[in-house]
Amino acid sequence: MGSIILRLDRVMADRKISLNELSEMVGVSNVNLSKMKNGKISAIRFSTLEAICEALNCQPGDLLEYTPDE
């Protein structure tokens, strides 16, 4: 089975937004956003994903990437 890779760090860099700024905009703690940014989570709530997409003006597909096993 493949895996899902979070690209939050890339989208944040493209938008030139810091973890602290995104945390304030989304209402999610820096610790939790840092875990997302570093791919250390196994689940994400749709409400959190929606808030991040709204704050970063992006689509869920910009944040998530599927890589199949080879």
N, CA, C and O atoms as a printed pandas DataFrame, in Angstrom:
     atom_number atom_name residue_name chain_id  residue_number  x_coord  y_coord  z_coord
0              1         N          MET        A               1    0.847   -1.184    0.000
1              2        CA          MET        A               1    0.000    0.000    0.000
2              3         C          MET        A               1    0.891    1.245    0.000
3              4         O          MET        A               1    1.953    1.258    0.622
4              5         N          GLY        A               2    0.458    2.262   -0.685
5              6        CA          GLY        A               2    1.206    3.516   -0.765
6              7         C          GLY        A               2    1.074    4.341    0.504
7              8         O          GLY        A               2    0.596    3.856    1.529
8              9         N          SER        A               3    1.498    5.572    0.424
9             10        CA          SER        A               3    1.411    6.448    1.584
10            11         C          SER        A               3    1.004    7.859    1.153
11            12         O          SER        A               3    1.172    8.259    0.002
12            13         N          ILE        A               4    0.467    8.587    2.122
13            14        CA          ILE        A               4    0.071    9.978    1.920
14            15         C          ILE        A               4    1.165   10.857    2.525
15            16         O          ILE        A               4    1.572   10.656    3.669
16            17         N          ILE        A               5    1.628   11.817    1.758
17            18        CA          ILE        A               5    2.651   12.748    2.226
18            19         C          ILE        A               5    2.015   14.125    2.357
19            20         O          ILE        A               5    1.342   14.598    1.441
20            21         N          LEU        A               6    2.233   14.762    3.501
21            22        CA          LEU        A               6    1.728   16.111    3.717
22            23         C          LEU        A               6    2.717   17.123    3.167
23            24         O          LEU        A               6    3.913   17.051    3.452
24            25         N          ARG        A               7    2.227   18.051    2.391
25            26        CA          ARG        A               7    3.061   19.089    1.777
26            27         C          ARG        A               7    2.782   20.473    2.370
27            28         O          ARG        A               7    2.941   21.490    1.693
28            29         N          LEU        A               8    2.369   20.501    3.627
29            30        CA          LEU        A               8    2.053   21.773    4.278
30            31         C          LEU        A               8    3.268   22.693    4.284
31            32         O          LEU        A               8    3.133   23.894    4.051
32            33         N          ASP        A               9    4.445   22.148    4.545
33            34        CA          ASP        A               9    5.654   22.970    4.579
34            35         C          ASP        A               9    5.900   23.678    3.253
35            36         O          ASP        A               9    6.271   24.851    3.233
36            37         N          ARG        A              10    5.696   22.970    2.147
37            38        CA          ARG        A              10    5.910   23.545    0.816
38            39         C          ARG        A              10    4.911   24.660    0.523
39            40         O          ARG        A              10    5.284   25.715    0.009
40            41         N          VAL        A              11    3.637   24.424    0.853
41            42        CA          VAL        A              11    2.600   25.430    0.590
42            43         C          VAL        A              11    2.825   26.662    1.471
43            44         O          VAL        A              11    2.651   27.792    1.015
44            45         N          MET        A              12    3.209   26.444    2.726
45            46        CA          MET        A              12    3.507   27.574    3.613
46            47         C          MET        A              12    4.674   28.399    3.065
47            48         O          MET        A              12    4.632   29.629    3.085
48            49         N          ALA        A              13    5.702   27.726    2.582
49            50        CA          ALA        A              13    6.868   28.433    2.024
50            51         C          ALA        A              13    6.465   29.224    0.780
51            52         O          ALA        A              13    6.898   30.362    0.597
52            53         N          ASP        A              14    5.637   28.622   -0.074
53            54        CA          ASP        A              14    5.167   29.313   -1.279
54            55         C          ASP        A              14    4.385   30.569   -0.934
55            56         O          ASP        A              14    4.471   31.577   -1.636
56            57         N          ARG        A              15    3.616   30.504    0.158
57            58        CA          ARG        A              15    2.777   31.633    0.568
58            59         C          ARG        A              15    3.517   32.590    1.509
59            60         O          ARG        A              15    2.990   33.637    1.887
60            61         N          LYS        A              16    4.752   32.212    1.882
61            62        CA          LYS        A              16    5.568   33.019    2.814
62            63         C          LYS        A              16    4.820   33.284    4.119
63            64         O          LYS        A              16    4.724   34.424    4.574
64            65         N          ILE        A              17    4.297   32.220    4.706
65            66        CA          ILE        A              17    3.557   32.330    5.954
66            67         C          ILE        A              17    4.234   31.465    7.012
67            68         O          ILE        A              17    4.647   30.338    6.734
68            69         N          SER        A              18    4.343   31.993    8.207
69            70        CA          SER        A              18    5.013   31.273    9.289
70            71         C          SER        A              18    4.034   30.349   10.008
71            72         O          SER        A              18    2.817   30.447    9.857
72            73         N          LEU        A              19    4.609   29.463   10.783
73            74        CA          LEU        A              19    3.804   28.549   11.583
74            75         C          LEU        A              19    2.930   29.325   12.567
75            76         O          LEU        A              19    1.760   28.990   12.756
76            77         N          ASN        A              20    3.490   30.355   13.190
77            78        CA          ASN        A              20    2.726   31.166   14.141
78            79         C          ASN        A              20    1.554   31.875   13.456
79            80         O          ASN        A              20    0.450   31.913   13.997
80            81         N          GLU        A              21    1.793   32.428   12.281
81            82        CA          GLU        A              21    0.725   33.115   11.548
82            83         C          GLU        A              21   -0.391   32.145   11.184
83            84         O          GLU        A              21   -1.570   32.446   11.372
84            85         N          LEU        A              22   -0.016   30.981   10.663
85            86        CA          LEU        A              22   -1.020   29.995   10.277
86            87         C          LEU        A              22   -1.788   29.498   11.494
87            88         O          LEU        A              22   -3.001   29.302   11.430
88            89         N          SER        A              23   -1.090   29.297   12.586
89            90        CA          SER        A              23   -1.727   28.853   13.827
90            91         C          SER        A              23   -2.823   29.827   14.261
91            92         O          SER        A              23   -3.921   29.413   14.633
92            93         N          GLU        A              24   -2.516   31.115   14.209
93            94        CA          GLU        A              24   -3.499   32.137   14.592
94            95         C          GLU        A              24   -4.684   32.157   13.626
95            96         O          GLU        A              24   -5.832   32.290   14.050
96            97         N          MET        A              25   -4.408   32.027   12.348
97            98        CA          MET        A              25   -5.472   32.080   11.342
98            99         C          MET        A              25   -6.405   30.877   11.424
99           100         O          MET        A              25   -7.612   31.000   11.218
100          101         N          VAL        A              26   -5.835   29.714   11.727
101          102        CA          VAL        A              26   -6.589   28.462   11.680
102          103         C          VAL        A              26   -7.177   28.085   13.040
103          104         O          VAL        A              26   -8.191   27.391   13.107
104          105         N          GLY        A              27   -6.545   28.540   14.118
105          106        CA          GLY        A              27   -7.021   28.177   15.453
106          107         C          GLY        A              27   -6.552   26.799   15.879
107          108         O          GLY        A              27   -7.230   26.115   16.647
108          109         N          VAL        A              28   -5.385   26.388   15.378
109          110        CA          VAL        A              28   -4.776   25.115   15.739
110          111         C          VAL        A              28   -3.429   25.438   16.383
111          112         O          VAL        A              28   -2.727   26.345   15.935
112          113         N          SER        A              29   -3.074   24.714   17.412
113          114        CA          SER        A              29   -1.837   25.013   18.128
114          115         C          SER        A              29   -0.605   24.852   17.245
115          116         O          SER        A              29   -0.604   24.094   16.275
116          117         N          ASN        A              30    0.450   25.592   17.610
117          118        CA          ASN        A              30    1.713   25.477   16.890
118          119         C          ASN        A              30    2.232   24.042   16.910
119          120         O          ASN        A              30    2.771   23.554   15.917
120          121         N          VAL        A              31    2.066   23.376   18.039
121          122        CA          VAL        A              31    2.553   22.001   18.178
122          123         C          VAL        A              31    1.871   21.088   17.168
123          124         O          VAL        A              31    2.534   20.308   16.485
124          125         N          ASN        A              32    0.555   21.182   17.073
125          126        CA          ASN        A              32   -0.178   20.330   16.134
126          127         C          ASN        A              32    0.146   20.671   14.683
127          128         O          ASN        A              32    0.286   19.774   13.852
128          129         N          LEU        A              33    0.267   21.961   14.373
129          130        CA          LEU        A              33    0.635   22.343   13.008
130          131         C          LEU        A              33    2.055   21.890   12.681
131          132         O          LEU        A              33    2.334   21.479   11.554
132          133         N          SER        A              34    2.940   21.963   13.653
133          134        CA          SER        A              34    4.309   21.503   13.443
134          135         C          SER        A              34    4.339   20.010   13.134
135          136         O          SER        A              34    5.094   19.565   12.270
136          137         N          LYS        A              35    3.518   19.240   13.842
137          138        CA          LYS        A              35    3.428   17.800   13.567
138          139         C          LYS        A              35    2.915   17.554   12.157
139          140         O          LYS        A              35    3.406   16.668   11.458
140          141         N          MET        A              36    1.922   18.344   11.736
141          142        CA          MET        A              36    1.410   18.216   10.366
142          143         C          MET        A              36    2.495   18.575    9.355
143          144         O          MET        A              36    2.702   17.873    8.366
144          145         N          LYS        A              37    3.173   19.672    9.624
145          146        CA          LYS        A              37    4.207   20.156    8.724
146          147         C          LYS        A              37    5.316   19.121    8.551
147          148         O          LYS        A              37    5.882   18.988    7.466
148          149         N          ASN        A              38    5.622   18.397    9.611
149          150        CA          ASN        A              38    6.698   17.405    9.576
150          151         C          ASN        A              38    6.211   15.995    9.277
151          152         O          ASN        A              38    6.992   15.044    9.325
152          153         N          GLY        A              39    4.917   15.852    8.967
153          154        CA          GLY        A              39    4.378   14.547    8.598
154          155         C          GLY        A              39    4.286   13.563    9.744
155          156         O          GLY        A              39    4.345   12.354    9.522
156          157         N          LYS        A              40    4.144   14.056   10.968
157          158        CA          LYS        A              40    4.114   13.192   12.154
158          159         C          LYS        A              40    2.700   12.900   12.641
159          160         O          LYS        A              40    2.502   12.602   13.818
160          161         N          ILE        A              41    1.712   12.983   11.746
161          162        CA          ILE        A              41    0.335   12.697   12.131
162          163         C          ILE        A              41   -0.196   11.537   11.298
163          164         O          ILE        A              41    0.323   11.238   10.222
164          165         N          SER        A              42   -1.230   10.897   11.808
165          166        CA          SER        A              42   -1.831    9.788   11.059
166          167         C          SER        A              42   -3.255   10.107   10.623
167          168         O          SER        A              42   -3.866    9.333    9.886
168          169         N          ALA        A              43   -3.789   11.245   11.074
169          170        CA          ALA        A              43   -5.152   11.636   10.704
170          171         C          ALA        A              43   -5.271   13.156   10.787
171          172         O          ALA        A              43   -4.512   13.820   11.494
172          173         N          ILE        A              44   -6.244   13.687   10.045
173          174        CA          ILE        A              44   -6.539   15.114   10.102
174          175         C          ILE        A              44   -8.047   15.285    9.970
175          176         O          ILE        A              44   -8.680   14.628    9.144
176          177         N          ARG        A              45   -8.609   16.149   10.766
177          178        CA          ARG        A              45  -10.054   16.421   10.687
178          179         C          ARG        A              45  -10.343   17.256    9.449
179          180         O          ARG        A              45   -9.558   18.123    9.066
180          181         N          PHE        A              46  -11.479   16.980    8.838
181          182        CA          PHE        A              46  -11.873   17.769    7.672
182          183         C          PHE        A              46  -11.999   19.245    8.038
183          184         O          PHE        A              46  -11.646   20.108    7.234
184          185         N          SER        A              47  -12.489   19.546    9.224
185          186        CA          SER        A              47  -12.639   20.950    9.620
186          187         C          SER        A              47  -11.275   21.647    9.687
187          188         O          SER        A              47  -11.157   22.818    9.328
188          189         N          THR        A              48  -10.256   20.930   10.144
189          190        CA          THR        A              48   -8.902   21.492   10.180
190          191         C          THR        A              48   -8.358   21.660    8.772
191          192         O          THR        A              48   -7.762   22.689    8.454
192          193         N          LEU        A              49   -8.556   20.672    7.937
193          194        CA          LEU        A              49   -8.113   20.739    6.552
194          195         C          LEU        A              49   -8.787   21.897    5.826
195          196         O          LEU        A              49   -8.140   22.621    5.069
196          197         N          GLU        A              50  -10.085   22.071    6.055
197          198        CA          GLU        A              50  -10.825   23.178    5.436
198          199         C          GLU        A              50  -10.271   24.521    5.888
199          200         O          GLU        A              50  -10.090   25.427    5.075
200          201         N          ALA        A              51   -9.999   24.653    7.190
201          202        CA          ALA        A              51   -9.472   25.914    7.728
202          203         C          ALA        A              51   -8.092   26.223    7.155
203          204         O          ALA        A              51   -7.797   27.373    6.831
204          205         N          ILE        A              52   -7.250   25.208    7.029
205          206        CA          ILE        A              52   -5.917   25.404    6.456
206          207         C          ILE        A              52   -6.035   25.813    4.987
207          208         O          ILE        A              52   -5.347   26.730    4.540
208          209         N          CYS        A              53   -6.897   25.140    4.245
209          210        CA          CYS        A              53   -7.092   25.481    2.833
210          211         C          CYS        A              53   -7.603   26.907    2.675
211          212         O          CYS        A              53   -7.174   27.625    1.772
212          213         N          GLU        A              54   -8.512   27.315    3.543
213          214        CA          GLU        A              54   -9.030   28.684    3.466
214          215         C          GLU        A              54   -7.928   29.690    3.779
215          216         O          GLU        A              54   -7.780   30.689    3.076
216          217         N          ALA        A              55   -7.155   29.430    4.832
217          218        CA          ALA        A              55   -6.098   30.350    5.241
218          219         C          ALA        A              55   -5.002   30.470    4.183
219          220         O          ALA        A              55   -4.458   31.552    3.964
220          221         N          LEU        A              56   -4.682   29.356    3.530
221          222        CA          LEU        A              56   -3.595   29.349    2.545
222          223         C          LEU        A              56   -4.089   29.524    1.110
223          224         O          LEU        A              56   -3.296   29.545    0.169
224          225         N          ASN        A              57   -5.413   29.648    0.956
225          226        CA          ASN        A              57   -6.015   29.798   -0.371
226          227         C          ASN        A              57   -5.526   28.692   -1.309
227          228         O          ASN        A              57   -4.961   28.947   -2.373
228          229         N          CYS        A              58   -5.769   27.451   -0.868
229          230        CA          CYS        A              58   -5.322   26.300   -1.653
230          231         C          CYS        A              58   -6.382   25.204   -1.628
231          232         O          CYS        A              58   -7.411   25.339   -0.966
232          233         N          GLN        A              59   -6.128   24.142   -2.339
233          234        CA          GLN        A              59   -6.997   22.976   -2.385
234          235         C          GLN        A              59   -6.376   21.857   -1.551
235          236         O          GLN        A              59   -5.160   21.843   -1.358
236          237         N          PRO        A              60   -7.191   20.912   -1.050
237          238        CA          PRO        A              60   -6.631   19.794   -0.295
238          239         C          PRO        A              60   -5.535   19.048   -1.062
239          240         O          PRO        A              60   -4.574   18.565   -0.464
240          241         N          GLY        A              61   -5.682   18.956   -2.373
241          242        CA          GLY        A              61   -4.678   18.289   -3.194
242          243         C          GLY        A              61   -3.332   18.996   -3.207
243          244         O          GLY        A              61   -2.314   18.387   -3.536
244          245         N          ASP        A              62   -3.320   20.285   -2.850
245          246        CA          ASP        A              62   -2.053   21.010   -2.743
246          247         C          ASP        A              62   -1.298   20.592   -1.485
247          248         O          ASP        A              62   -0.074   20.710   -1.419
248          249         N          LEU        A              63   -2.035   20.103   -0.488
249          250        CA          LEU        A              63   -1.445   19.746    0.799
250          251         C          LEU        A              63   -1.146   18.257    0.940
251          252         O          LEU        A              63   -0.284   17.865    1.727
252          253         N          LEU        A              64   -1.855   17.433    0.181
253          254        CA          LEU        A              64   -1.728   15.983    0.302
254          255         C          LEU        A              64   -1.245   15.382   -1.004
255          256         O          LEU        A              64   -1.708   15.756   -2.081
256          257         N          GLU        A              65   -0.316   14.452   -0.901
257          258        CA          GLU        A              65    0.197   13.774   -2.086
258          259         C          GLU        A              65    0.245   12.265   -1.811
259          260         O          GLU        A              65    0.749   11.829   -0.776
260          261         N          TYR        A              66   -0.275   11.497   -2.731
261          262        CA          TYR        A              66   -0.261   10.032   -2.605
262          263         C          TYR        A              66    0.923    9.473   -3.382
263          264         O          TYR        A              66    1.117    9.796   -4.554
264          265         N          THR        A              67    1.708    8.636   -2.723
265          266        CA          THR        A              67    2.809    7.955   -3.397
266          267         C          THR        A              67    2.596    6.449   -3.292
267          268         O          THR        A              67    2.587    5.894   -2.193
268          269         N          PRO        A              68    2.427    5.797   -4.422
269          270        CA          PRO        A              68    2.228    4.333   -4.395
270          271         C          PRO        A              68    3.545    3.638   -4.076
271          272         O          PRO        A              68    4.626    4.166   -4.340
272          273         N          ASP        A              69    3.432    2.438   -3.500
273          274        CA          ASP        A              69    4.620    1.615   -3.286
274          275         C          ASP        A              69    5.156    1.169   -4.628
275          276         O          ASP        A              69    4.409    0.995   -5.591
276          277         N          GLU        A              70    6.426    0.994   -4.672
277          278        CA          GLU        A              70    7.038    0.542   -5.931
278          279         C          GLU        A              70    7.370   -0.916   -5.890
279          280         O          GLU        A              70    7.891   -1.459   -6.865
